[in-house]
């Protein structure tokens, strides 16, 4: 993962509303959640929610799929795993007392 992409994704999660949406979608799991349910759970006006969902989607953290008249949001768990791996890839790299590379240190 490129530093710029990681920074962009983290910046989008740096907003309290988007982080709340993200955490709600984490709890929803792979099935995701209908936009209307997100709106009622977080008590966010529709236009505001649409803006924040668009930002999460543009950052590659979330996808949307329509089923009839209902729009569902699902986190892009593969992308999230890449971001987490990027953040922890060099864990303890400068710690001379850490376990050998074949052993997890964190």
Phi and psi restraints in degrees (value plus and minus 20) as a CYANA .aco file:
   2 UNK   PHI    -100.5   -60.5
   2 UNK   PSI     126.9   166.9
   3 UNK   PHI     -77.3   -37.3
   3 UNK   PSI     -60.8   -20.8
   4 UNK   PHI     -83.2   -43.2
   4 UNK   PSI     -61.5   -21.5
   5 UNK   PHI     -85.5   -45.5
   5 UNK   PSI     -64.9   -24.9
   6 UNK   PHI     -80.3   -40.3
   6 UNK   PSI     -64.5   -24.5
   7 UNK   PHI     -82.6   -42.6
   7 UNK   PSI     -60.6   -20.6
   8 UNK   PHI     -83.9   -43.9
   8 UNK   PSI     -65.0   -25.0
   9 UNK   PHI     -86.0   -46.0
   9 UNK   PSI     -61.7   -21.7
  10 UNK   PHI     -86.6   -46.6
  10 UNK   PSI     -55.1   -15.1
  11 UNK   PHI     -82.5   -42.5
  11 UNK   PSI     -61.2   -21.2
  12 UNK   PHI     -85.1   -45.1
  12 UNK   PSI     -55.1   -15.1
  13 UNK   PHI     -98.4   -58.4
  13 UNK   PSI     -28.8    11.2
  14 UNK   PHI     -99.0   -59.0
  14 UNK   PSI     -19.7    20.3
  15 UNK   PHI    -119.7   -79.7
  15 UNK   PSI     113.9   153.9
  16 UNK   PHI     -80.5   -40.5
  16 UNK   PSI     -58.9   -18.9
  17 UNK   PHI     -87.8   -47.8
  17 UNK   PSI     -65.2   -25.2
  18 UNK   PHI     -85.8   -45.8
  18 UNK   PSI     -57.0   -17.0
  19 UNK   PHI     -85.9   -45.9
  19 UNK   PSI     -57.7   -17.7
  20 UNK   PHI     -83.9   -43.9
  20 UNK   PSI     -62.4   -22.4
  21 UNK   PHI     -82.5   -42.5
  21 UNK   PSI     -66.8   -26.8
  22 UNK   PHI     -77.3   -37.3
  22 UNK   PSI     -68.1   -28.1
  23 UNK   PHI     -84.3   -44.3
  23 UNK   PSI     -57.0   -17.0
  24 UNK   PHI     -84.6   -44.6
  24 UNK   PSI     -62.0   -22.0
  25 UNK   PHI     -90.1   -50.1
  25 UNK   PSI     -50.0   -10.0
  26 UNK   PHI     -81.5   -41.5
  26 UNK   PSI     -65.3   -25.3
  27 UNK   PHI     -85.2   -45.2
  27 UNK   PSI     -52.9   -12.9
  28 UNK   PHI     -90.0   -50.0
  28 UNK   PSI     -45.8    -5.8
  29 UNK   PHI      58.9    98.9
  29 UNK   PSI    -182.1  -142.1
  30 UNK   PHI     -86.7   -46.7
  30 UNK   PSI     -43.6    -3.6
  31 UNK   PHI     -90.2   -50.2
  31 UNK   PSI     -43.6    -3.6
  32 UNK   PHI      57.6    97.6
  32 UNK   PSI    -182.7  -142.7
  33 UNK   PHI    -171.5  -131.5
  33 UNK   PSI     123.5   163.5
  34 UNK   PHI     -86.9   -46.9
  34 UNK   PSI     124.5   164.5
  35 UNK   PHI     -76.9   -36.9
  35 UNK   PSI     -61.5   -21.5
  36 UNK   PHI     -81.7   -41.7
  36 UNK   PSI     -56.0   -16.0
  37 UNK   PHI     -90.3   -50.3
  37 UNK   PSI     -57.8   -17.8
  38 UNK   PHI     -81.4   -41.4
  38 UNK   PSI     -65.6   -25.6
  39 UNK   PHI     -80.8   -40.8
  39 UNK   PSI     -64.3   -24.3
  40 UNK   PHI     -92.7   -52.7
  40 UNK   PSI     -54.4   -14.4
  41 UNK   PHI     -85.8   -45.8
  41 UNK   PSI     -59.8   -19.8
  42 UNK   PHI    -122.1   -82.1
  42 UNK   PSI     -24.9    15.1
  43 UNK   PHI      33.6    73.6
  43 UNK   PSI      36.2    76.2
  44 UNK   PHI    -134.1   -94.1
  44 UNK   PSI     114.7   154.7
  45 UNK   PHI     -78.6   -38.6
  45 UNK   PSI     126.4   166.4
  46 UNK   PHI     -74.5   -34.5
  46 UNK   PSI     -64.9   -24.9
  47 UNK   PHI     -86.8   -46.8
  47 UNK   PSI     -57.0   -17.0
  48 UNK   PHI     -87.9   -47.9
  48 UNK   PSI     -64.0   -24.0
  49 UNK   PHI     -81.6   -41.6
  49 UNK   PSI     -63.6   -23.6
  50 UNK   PHI     -77.3   -37.3
  50 UNK   PSI     -63.0   -23.0
  51 UNK   PHI     -80.2   -40.2
  51 UNK   PSI     -68.3   -28.3
  52 UNK   PHI     -89.0   -49.0
  52 UNK   PSI     -57.7   -17.7
  53 UNK   PHI     -84.5   -44.5
  53 UNK   PSI     -58.7   -18.7
  54 UNK   PHI     -82.0   -42.0
  54 UNK   PSI     -62.0   -22.0
  55 UNK   PHI     -84.1   -44.1
  55 UNK   PSI     -63.3   -23.3
  56 UNK   PHI     -84.1   -44.1
  56 UNK   PSI     -58.9   -18.9
  57 UNK   PHI     -87.6   -47.6
  57 UNK   PSI     -64.8   -24.8
  58 UNK   PHI     -82.3   -42.3
  58 UNK   PSI     -50.7   -10.7
  59 UNK   PHI     -99.6   -59.6
  59 UNK   PSI     -25.6    14.4
  60 UNK   PHI      62.9   102.9
  60 UNK   PSI      -9.1    30.9
  61 UNK   PHI    -108.7   -68.7
  61 UNK   PSI     -34.9     5.1
  62 UNK   PHI    -168.4  -128.4
  62 UNK   PSI     131.1   171.1
  63 UNK   PHI    -144.4  -104.4
  63 UNK   PSI     143.3   183.3
  64 UNK   PHI    -149.4  -109.4
  64 UNK   PSI     120.9   160.9
  65 UNK   PHI    -155.7  -115.7
  65 UNK   PSI     118.3   158.3
  66 UNK   PHI    -116.5   -76.5
  66 UNK   PSI     116.8   156.8
  67 UNK   PHI    -148.7  -108.7
  67 UNK   PSI      76.3   116.3
  68 UNK   PHI      47.6    87.6
  68 UNK   PSI    -141.8  -101.8
  69 UNK   PHI    -114.3   -74.3
  69 UNK   PSI     -20.9    19.1
  70 UNK   PHI    -122.7   -82.7
  70 UNK   PSI     112.0   152.0
  71 UNK   PHI    -123.2   -83.2
  71 UNK   PSI     103.8   143.8
  72 UNK   PHI    -126.8   -86.8
  72 UNK   PSI     123.9   163.9
  73 UNK   PHI    -133.3   -93.3
  73 UNK   PSI     112.2   152.2
  74 UNK   PHI    -149.5  -109.5
  74 UNK   PSI     119.9   159.9
  75 UNK   PHI     -90.2   -50.2
  75 UNK   PSI     129.2   169.2
  76 UNK   PHI    -109.8   -69.8
  76 UNK   PSI      64.1   104.1
  77 UNK   PHI     -82.3   -42.3
  77 UNK   PSI     -50.6   -10.6
  78 UNK   PHI     -83.9   -43.9
  78 UNK   PSI     -62.7   -22.7
  79 UNK   PHI     -88.1   -48.1
  79 UNK   PSI     -57.6   -17.6
  80 UNK   PHI     -85.2   -45.2
  80 UNK   PSI     -59.8   -19.8
  81 UNK   PHI     -83.6   -43.6
  81 UNK   PSI     -58.7   -18.7
  82 UNK   PHI     -83.2   -43.2
  82 UNK   PSI     -61.1   -21.1
  83 UNK   PHI     -84.9   -44.9
  83 UNK   PSI     -64.7   -24.7
  84 UNK   PHI     -83.6   -43.6
  84 UNK   PSI     -60.7   -20.7
  85 UNK   PHI     -83.4   -43.4
  85 UNK   PSI     -60.6   -20.6
  86 UNK   PHI     -80.9   -40.9
  86 UNK   PSI     -62.9   -22.9
  87 UNK   PHI     -87.4   -47.4
  87 UNK   PSI     -49.2    -9.2
  88 UNK   PHI    -130.1   -90.1
  88 UNK   PSI     -15.5    24.5
  89 UNK   PHI     -77.8   -37.8
  89 UNK   PSI     -54.6   -14.6
  90 UNK   PHI    -130.4   -90.4
  90 UNK   PSI       8.2    48.2
  91 UNK   PHI     -75.3   -35.3
  91 UNK   PSI     107.5   147.5
  92 UNK   PHI      45.1    85.1
  92 UNK   PSI      -2.9    37.1
  93 UNK   PHI     -80.2   -40.2
  93 UNK   PSI     -50.8   -10.8
  94 UNK   PHI    -119.6   -79.6
  94 UNK   PSI     -18.8    21.2
  95 UNK   PHI    -108.6   -68.6
  95 UNK   PSI      87.4   127.4
  96 UNK   PHI     -92.3   -52.3
  96 UNK   PSI     -33.1     6.9
  97 UNK   PHI    -115.9   -75.9
  97 UNK   PSI     -20.6    19.4
  98 UNK   PHI     -92.3   -52.3
  98 UNK   PSI     137.6   177.6
  99 UNK   PHI     -78.8   -38.8
  99 UNK   PSI     144.6   184.6
 100 UNK   PHI     -81.7   -41.7
 100 UNK   PSI     137.5   177.5
 101 UNK   PHI     -73.5   -33.5
 101 UNK   PSI     -48.1    -8.1
 102 UNK   PHI     -95.2   -55.2
 102 UNK   PSI     -32.2     7.8
 103 UNK   PHI    -127.3   -87.3
 103 UNK   PSI     116.3   156.3
 104 UNK   PHI     -89.6   -49.6
 104 UNK   PSI     118.2   158.2
 105 UNK   PHI    -124.6   -84.6
 105 UNK   PSI     -40.2    -0.2
